[in-house]
Amino acid sequence: MAIAPLLAATTAFIQRAPRMLIGAHWVEAADGQTMPLRNPATGEQLCLVPRATVDDVDRAVLAARQAFDDSPWTRTRPRERQNLLWKLADLMQRDAELLAQLECLNNGKSAAVAQAMDVQLSIDFLRYMAGWATKIEGASVEVSLPLMPDDQFHSFIRREAVGVVGAIVAWNFPLLLACWKLGPALATGCTLVLKPADETPLSALKLAELVQEAGYPDGVFNVVTGTGITAGSALTHNRLVDKLTFTGSTAVGQEIGKIAMDSMTRVTLELGGKSPTIVMADAELASAAAGAASAIFFNQGQVCCAGSRLYVQRKHFDNVVADIAGIANAMKLGNGLDSSVDMGPLISARQQERVYRYIEMGRDSGATIACGGEQFGPGYFVQPTVIADVDQQHALVQEEIFGPVLVAIPFDDEADALRLANDSPYGLGASIWSNDLAAVHRMIPKIKSGSVWVNCHSALDPALPFGGYKMSGLGREMGHAAIEHYTELKSVLIKL
């Protein structure tokens, strides 16, 4: 195993004293408590970070509130917000290797892939959102007002920043998800308190350093590290927060949504998925098999829109499953600092245990383990696994596993494929593998999913809104839709 050496800056960052950013200051938790982070590839302790208290979160929200209500930030013009986001993106480009190494050490993913994808997509997204800062528009309206026929009016609609944003993100793409929240918040003139996932706060803390270096006023961006049950809950319940945005499990998202409704706090939720990959009879089968393998095994299957349900037209089912199993069996598992590794560990021992429990559930029910099916250490590794002969109503098919486990089921015709694809509480993503454009265009409107990819899967672009139907959430990330979610509309009527 050829483990790449860490940058001196990466080592120094990990070894620094546990601090988080509140207002202008890097601070410990109010009670001095810390919590350990572990390297998923080894299971060993990586470093310590502050375990924020309710008081810490309240101070961070107050700093954001003051920055939004009464600071130089409230007077920045669109061009200035644009330029600050560009500068932040440039700083991230400069420190791309450092950010990628932090993602690898903290999350387990490949450092090379993290630099090419996670970090680069984050940079691209911030640059895209920078452009929106100068394009936020209102409208003038000619009103009728029939009860005042003799009067003249001037009427217009303003689009204004929503205010203080409380953002909570998941551990599977720590940096990218943080930027999905930060980009539209800063482009529109909001302020932000970010609570990264318990397990993966390192890249968010480095991002906070870069926000300061870029020249953002104090309090515009704050990062509090800690547990969801304390810090996340405190942020969710704080009445000075104008908007909550959450990426994570459906169960937690439901709770956040209920709390938000109590105070009518604006809320967007990007939640779980159980995305279907549909391989039609006319598909290029080798490409479809490779695409289906990538759709589930990328990022160790820890992707909300992972193609975790495979549906193949019956006559090709055995061959496609065998091809995917062959790809899985050839994958090299190991430390993400080794550039030759195809798949890294899962995030934690708990997640490893959870994923393996689903595999055992399949064995116990008589399903066929076409490949993989084992776990190992040190670290939190689960082999890429394909399971066939599973009933559509089985938990393996209906529940989000969030690991490298693919369930494969044959179908008979187009109607059958659509029925199976939509038979899920989730609706985040779906892919169709076919060269029959007529069939593809018939199927796309009938698939209940926020994204449909054709002959590819999980292909994301900053200009395309991303989010889900059904239990996969509310609202959208990215695209113009993100700007709408970080602003309020104000109607103005002036009698002349």
KOLFIKE-85275 format. One record per residue (C-alpha): chain; x, y, z. Coordinates in steps of 0.02 Angstrom, whole numbers, padded with zeros to 5 digits. Layout:
! KOLFIKE-85275
ch_x_y_z
A_X_Y_Z $
...
***
This chain:
! KOLFIKE-85275
ch_x_y_z
A_00000_00000_00000 $
A_00076_00168_-00056 $
A_00011_00292_00072 $
A_00040_00471_00014 $
A_00125_00584_00142 $
A_00021_00720_00223 $
A_00057_00902_00187 $
A_00141_00992_00332 $
A_-00010_01108_00334 $
A_-00128_00959_00353 $
A_-00029_00890_00500 $
A_-00022_01062_00582 $
A_-00210_01086_00561 $
A_-00249_00919_00642 $
A_-00130_00951_00786 $
A_-00194_01125_00829 $
A_-00292_01158_00988 $
A_-00479_01119_00978 $
A_-00566_01280_00925 $
A_-00722_01335_00831 $
A_-00769_01502_00754 $
A_-00898_01613_00840 $
A_-00902_01792_00780 $
A_-00724_01855_00768 $
A_-00649_01726_00885 $
A_-00585_01548_00882 $
A_-00647_01479_01046 $
A_-00661_01323_01151 $
A_-00829_01257_01206 $
A_-00900_01358_01351 $
A_-00871_01214_01471 $
A_-00706_01161_01393 $
A_-00772_00993_01336 $
A_-00704_00910_01179 $
A_-00747_00757_01076 $
A_-00631_00641_00979 $
A_-00632_00615_00792 $
A_-00575_00448_00720 $
A_-00489_00403_00557 $
A_-00610_00280_00474 $
A_-00468_00192_00384 $
A_-00382_00142_00546 $
A_-00508_00168_00686 $
A_-00377_00271_00778 $
A_-00408_00441_00857 $
A_-00368_00581_00737 $
A_-00390_00737_00844 $
A_-00508_00828_00962 $
A_-00636_00963_00924 $
A_-00746_01067_01040 $
A_-00909_00991_01100 $
A_-01018_01146_01087 $
A_-01146_01184_01222 $
A_-01316_01265_01200 $
A_-01236_01428_01258 $
A_-01103_01414_01122 $
A_-01236_01393_00989 $
A_-01337_01539_01057 $
A_-01182_01650_01052 $
A_-01148_01598_00872 $
A_-01327_01637_00821 $
A_-01318_01806_00909 $
A_-01156_01845_00816 $
A_-01242_01802_00652 $
A_-01395_01904_00702 $
A_-01290_02057_00742 $
A_-01191_02038_00580 $
A_-01353_02032_00481 $
A_-01440_02174_00573 $
A_-01300_02297_00605 $
A_-01130_02272_00524 $
A_-01037_02319_00364 $
A_-01110_02160_00289 $
A_-01284_02238_00282 $
A_-01216_02374_00167 $
A_-01119_02265_00045 $
A_-01172_02283_-00134 $
A_-01202_02136_-00252 $
A_-01035_02161_-00338 $
A_-00945_02152_-00170 $
A_-01035_01991_-00122 $
A_-00990_01919_-00292 $
A_-00807_01965_-00274 $
A_-00795_01894_-00097 $
A_-00863_01727_-00156 $
A_-00740_01725_-00300 $
A_-00598_01761_-00179 $
A_-00656_01621_-00063 $
A_-00662_01502_-00211 $
A_-00485_01554_-00260 $
A_-00422_01520_-00084 $
A_-00503_01349_-00088 $
A_-00417_01315_-00255 $
A_-00251_01363_-00175 $
A_-00281_01244_-00029 $
A_-00367_01107_-00129 $
A_-00245_00969_-00081 $
A_-00256_01015_00103 $
A_-00446_01014_00099 $
A_-00445_00845_00009 $
A_-00328_00769_00138 $
A_-00440_00830_00279 $
A_-00590_00750_00193 $
A_-00493_00588_00174 $
A_-00432_00580_00353 $
A_-00599_00632_00428 $
A_-00719_00540_00311 $
A_-00617_00395_00240 $
A_-00643_00438_00057 $
A_-00504_00440_-00072 $
A_-00399_00598_-00060 $
A_-00372_00598_-00248 $
A_-00559_00583_-00282 $
A_-00599_00712_-00148 $
A_-00483_00838_-00231 $
A_-00550_00803_-00406 $
A_-00732_00797_-00356 $
A_-00780_00859_-00182 $
A_-00662_01007_-00177 $
A_-00676_01053_-00361 $
A_-00866_01043_-00360 $
A_-00867_01153_-00204 $
A_-00758_01282_-00293 $
A_-00863_01275_-00451 $
A_-01022_01295_-00350 $
A_-00960_01449_-00257 $
A_-00907_01528_-00422 $
A_-01078_01489_-00496 $
A_-01166_01565_-00345 $
A_-01053_01718_-00353 $
A_-01135_01758_-00520 $
A_-01308_01755_-00442 $
A_-01261_01893_-00319 $
A_-01277_02023_-00458 $
A_-01434_01947_-00534 $
A_-01558_01948_-00390 $
A_-01707_02042_-00457 $
A_-01876_02107_-00407 $
A_-02013_02165_-00523 $
A_-02128_02313_-00554 $
A_-02313_02274_-00565 $
A_-02460_02369_-00640 $
A_-02600_02348_-00513 $
A_-02788_02365_-00538 $
A_-02866_02396_-00366 $
A_-03047_02412_-00428 $
A_-03107_02491_-00264 $
A_-02991_02640_-00293 $
A_-03021_02678_-00478 $
A_-02969_02862_-00472 $
A_-02802_02840_-00385 $
A_-02631_02809_-00459 $
A_-02505_02685_-00387 $
A_-02327_02629_-00403 $
A_-02304_02446_-00356 $
A_-02153_02334_-00353 $
A_-02088_02173_-00278 $
A_-01923_02161_-00185 $
A_-01822_02004_-00156 $
A_-01729_02018_00009 $
A_-01608_01907_00105 $
A_-01701_01792_00223 $
A_-01585_01832_00371 $
A_-01491_01716_00488 $
A_-01471_01540_00419 $
A_-01444_01388_00529 $
A_-01364_01250_00426 $
A_-01338_01069_00478 $
A_-01248_00952_00358 $
A_-01214_00766_00343 $
A_-01048_00675_00352 $
A_-01040_00596_00178 $
A_-00986_00754_00083 $
A_-00937_00873_00224 $
A_-00858_01013_00121 $
A_-00974_01006_-00028 $
A_-01132_01008_00077 $
A_-01065_01154_00179 $
A_-01035_01251_00019 $
A_-01209_01210_-00045 $
A_-01273_01306_00108 $
A_-01141_01440_00117 $
A_-01143_01490_-00068 $
A_-01324_01550_-00085 $
A_-01324_01620_00093 $
A_-01176_01733_00058 $
A_-01231_01775_-00119 $
A_-01398_01841_-00056 $
A_-01327_01934_00096 $
A_-01379_01814_00234 $
A_-01271_01764_00381 $
A_-01240_01584_00431 $
A_-01211_01468_00578 $
A_-01149_01299_00517 $
A_-01159_01142_00623 $
A_-01057_01009_00532 $
A_-01090_00825_00563 $
A_-01026_00758_00728 $
A_-00901_00646_00639 $
A_-00833_00763_00504 $
A_-00807_00945_00555 $
A_-00626_00968_00497 $
A_-00655_01037_00321 $
A_-00790_01154_00388 $
A_-00666_01225_00513 $
A_-00537_01250_00376 $
A_-00672_01331_00269 $
A_-00704_01453_00413 $
A_-00521_01502_00411 $
A_-00532_01537_00225 $
A_-00691_01640_00247 $
A_-00596_01750_00370 $
A_-00447_01761_00252 $
A_-00562_01811_00109 $
A_-00614_01964_00210 $
A_-00793_01928_00264 $
A_-00849_02032_00413 $
A_-00850_01950_00584 $
A_-01006_01849_00622 $
A_-01057_01822_00441 $
A_-01000_01640_00449 $
A_-00990_01542_00611 $
A_-00949_01358_00640 $
A_-01000_01263_00797 $
A_-00940_01084_00817 $
A_-01024_00959_00930 $
A_-01162_00832_00937 $
A_-01327_00839_00846 $
A_-01423_00805_01005 $
A_-01351_00962_01090 $
A_-01280_01084_00962 $
A_-01394_01034_00818 $
A_-01548_01039_00927 $
A_-01500_01209_00999 $
A_-01479_01281_00825 $
A_-01645_01209_00769 $
A_-01739_01282_00918 $
A_-01657_01455_00918 $
A_-01790_01585_00877 $
A_-01661_01709_00809 $
A_-01635_01592_00661 $
A_-01739_01644_00509 $
A_-01706_01490_00402 $
A_-01652_01311_00435 $
A_-01569_01206_00302 $
A_-01529_01025_00336 $
A_-01448_00883_00240 $
A_-01457_00713_00322 $
A_-01572_00571_00367 $
A_-01759_00579_00337 $
A_-01797_00540_00520 $
A_-01696_00689_00583 $
A_-01761_00799_00443 $
A_-01940_00763_00495 $
A_-01902_00820_00672 $
A_-01818_00979_00611 $
A_-01966_01014_00497 $
A_-02089_00997_00641 $
A_-01987_01113_00751 $
A_-01971_01240_00610 $
A_-02160_01243_00587 $
A_-02187_01287_00770 $
A_-02106_01456_00739 $
A_-02137_01463_00550 $
A_-01949_01464_00523 $
A_-01912_01444_00337 $
A_-01843_01270_00304 $
A_-01766_01165_00166 $
A_-01729_00980_00191 $
A_-01620_00871_00079 $
A_-01649_00697_00148 $
A_-01629_00513_00111 $
A_-01648_00414_-00048 $
A_-01664_00240_-00120 $
A_-01633_00280_-00301 $
A_-01676_00158_-00441 $
A_-01559_00118_-00584 $
A_-01664_00052_-00730 $
A_-01577_-00046_-00869 $
A_-01687_-00067_-01021 $
A_-01667_-00208_-01148 $
A_-01591_-00095_-01281 $
A_-01459_-00019_-01166 $
A_-01273_-00037_-01199 $
A_-01257_-00169_-01065 $
A_-01071_-00153_-01028 $
A_-01089_00035_-01002 $
A_-01246_00010_-00900 $
A_-01160_-00117_-00786 $
A_-01011_-00001_-00761 $
A_-01127_00145_-00729 $
A_-01233_00047_-00606 $
A_-01077_-00008_-00511 $
A_-01017_00172_-00499 $
A_-01191_00229_-00447 $
A_-01187_00120_-00291 $
A_-01003_00097_-00248 $
A_-00945_00279_-00267 $
A_-00904_00356_-00098 $
A_-00930_00183_-00021 $
A_-01115_00194_-00061 $
A_-01131_00337_00063 $
A_-01225_00448_-00060 $
A_-01404_00505_-00035 $
A_-01445_00476_-00219 $
A_-01342_00317_-00237 $
A_-01415_00194_-00362 $
A_-01452_00065_-00228 $
A_-01597_-00022_-00319 $
A_-01553_-00104_-00486 $
A_-01693_-00153_-00605 $
A_-01642_-00246_-00763 $
A_-01754_-00310_-00903 $
A_-01770_-00495_-00866 $
A_-01681_-00568_-01018 $
A_-01521_-00472_-00975 $
A_-01534_-00482_-00786 $
A_-01410_-00622_-00750 $
A_-01277_-00551_-00867 $
A_-01288_-00374_-00799 $
A_-01281_-00435_-00618 $
A_-01131_-00544_-00659 $
A_-01042_-00396_-00741 $
A_-01072_-00285_-00589 $
A_-01014_-00423_-00473 $
A_-00856_-00439_-00576 $
A_-00823_-00252_-00560 $
A_-00853_-00261_-00372 $
A_-00738_-00411_-00349 $
A_-00597_-00319_-00438 $
A_-00609_-00163_-00329 $
A_-00465_-00128_-00211 $
A_-00515_-00073_-00036 $
A_-00400_00024_00079 $
A_-00339_00189_00148 $
A_-00396_00339_00046 $
A_-00220_00412_00051 $
A_-00170_00270_-00067 $
A_-00213_00332_-00242 $
A_-00229_00153_-00308 $
A_-00375_00116_-00192 $
A_-00549_00104_-00272 $
A_-00653_00111_-00114 $
A_-00619_00170_00063 $
A_-00698_00130_00231 $
A_-00868_00178_00295 $
A_-00878_00328_00411 $
A_-00886_00238_00579 $
A_-00897_00072_00669 $
A_-01081_00107_00696 $
A_-01113_00129_00510 $
A_-01010_-00026_00470 $
A_-01116_-00125_00593 $
A_-01277_-00055_00521 $
A_-01233_-00095_00341 $
A_-01174_-00269_00384 $
A_-01336_-00300_00480 $
A_-01433_-00271_00317 $
A_-01322_-00394_00225 $
A_-01353_-00524_00360 $
A_-01539_-00487_00347 $
A_-01528_-00532_00163 $
A_-01437_-00694_00201 $
A_-01564_-00741_00332 $
A_-01707_-00713_00209 $
A_-01630_-00828_00078 $
A_-01569_-00693_-00041 $
A_-01420_-00727_-00155 $
A_-01259_-00636_-00113 $
A_-01188_-00617_-00289 $
A_-01026_-00540_-00224 $
A_-00951_-00464_-00068 $
A_-01052_-00476_00090 $
A_-00911_-00467_00216 $
A_-00838_-00335_00333 $
A_-00661_-00317_00397 $
A_-00538_-00205_00489 $
A_-00439_-00120_00555 $
A_-00547_00025_00503 $
A_-00728_00016_00451 $
A_-00731_-00082_00288 $
A_-00875_-00172_00204 $
A_-00849_-00260_00038 $
A_-00948_-00197_-00113 $
A_-01099_-00311_-00112 $
A_-01233_-00361_-00238 $
A_-01388_-00452_-00176 $
A_-01515_-00537_-00290 $
A_-01673_-00639_-00264 $
A_-01749_-00509_-00149 $
A_-01934_-00469_-00136 $
A_-01981_-00290_-00181 $
A_-02058_-00264_-00009 $
A_-01904_-00323_00086 $
A_-01815_-00196_00198 $
A_-01661_-00212_00086 $
A_-01765_-00135_-00055 $
A_-01872_-00013_00043 $
A_-01749_00059_00171 $
A_-01597_00168_00145 $
A_-01441_00067_00189 $
A_-01312_00203_00150 $
A_-01172_00085_00109 $
A_-01100_-00014_-00039 $
A_-01248_-00133_-00052 $
A_-01345_-00154_-00214 $
A_-01509_-00250_-00225 $
A_-01550_-00316_-00399 $
A_-01723_-00362_-00464 $
A_-01780_-00408_-00641 $
A_-01929_-00327_-00728 $
A_-02035_-00377_-00877 $
A_-02083_-00218_-00970 $
A_-02084_-00029_-00960 $
A_-02240_-00022_-00852 $
A_-02165_-00149_-00732 $
A_-02003_-00048_-00720 $
A_-02098_00111_-00679 $
A_-02205_00023_-00549 $
A_-02051_-00047_-00461 $
A_-01952_00116_-00473 $
A_-02094_00216_-00393 $
A_-02130_00086_-00259 $
A_-02026_00176_-00128 $
A_-02054_00307_00006 $
A_-01909_00404_-00069 $
A_-01891_00505_-00228 $
A_-01721_00588_-00239 $
A_-01640_00520_-00397 $
A_-01661_00390_-00533 $
A_-01569_00337_-00689 $
A_-01627_00257_-00851 $
A_-01505_00162_-00961 $
A_-01574_00156_-01138 $
A_-01547_00218_-01316 $
A_-01733_00221_-01354 $
A_-01770_00406_-01338 $
A_-01956_00382_-01359 $
A_-01960_00261_-01212 $
A_-01848_00375_-01108 $
A_-01961_00525_-01136 $
A_-02114_00423_-01092 $
A_-02034_00365_-00930 $
A_-01958_00529_-00867 $
A_-02124_00614_-00821 $
A_-02187_00456_-00737 $
A_-02038_00434_-00619 $
A_-02072_00518_-00452 $
A_-01899_00587_-00421 $
A_-01814_00755_-00407 $
A_-01678_00707_-00532 $
A_-01681_00585_-00678 $
A_-01517_00543_-00764 $
A_-01508_00454_-00931 $
A_-01358_00342_-00966 $
A_-01270_00414_-00814 $
A_-01306_00427_-00627 $
A_-01275_00558_-00490 $
A_-01213_00683_-00619 $
A_-01231_00851_-00529 $
A_-01205_01027_-00596 $
A_-01220_01193_-00501 $
A_-01351_01254_-00625 $
A_-01469_01107_-00596 $
A_-01580_01107_-00440 $
A_-01558_00955_-00330 $
A_-01685_00887_-00206 $
A_-01820_00760_-00186 $
A_-02000_00706_-00198 $
A_-02093_00616_-00058 $
A_-01986_00573_00095 $
A_-01828_00637_00010 $
A_-01859_00814_00069 $
A_-01924_00990_00039 $
A_-01850_01123_-00072 $
A_-01697_01117_-00183 $
A_-01510_01145_-00173 $
A_-01412_01227_-00316 $
A_-01474_01321_-00467 $
A_-01586_01474_-00462 $
A_-01700_01379_-00343 $
A_-01569_01398_-00206 $
A_-01577_01587_-00220 $
A_-01766_01579_-00198 $
A_-01747_01477_-00039 $
A_-01628_01605_00040 $
A_-01736_01757_00003 $
A_-01906_01826_00048 $
A_-02025_01921_-00066 $
A_-02093_02090_-00012 $
A_-02235_02175_-00104 $
A_-02234_02366_-00101 $
A_-02382_02476_-00150 $
A_-02364_02665_-00154 $
A_-02514_02778_-00181 $
A_-02456_02928_-00281 $
***
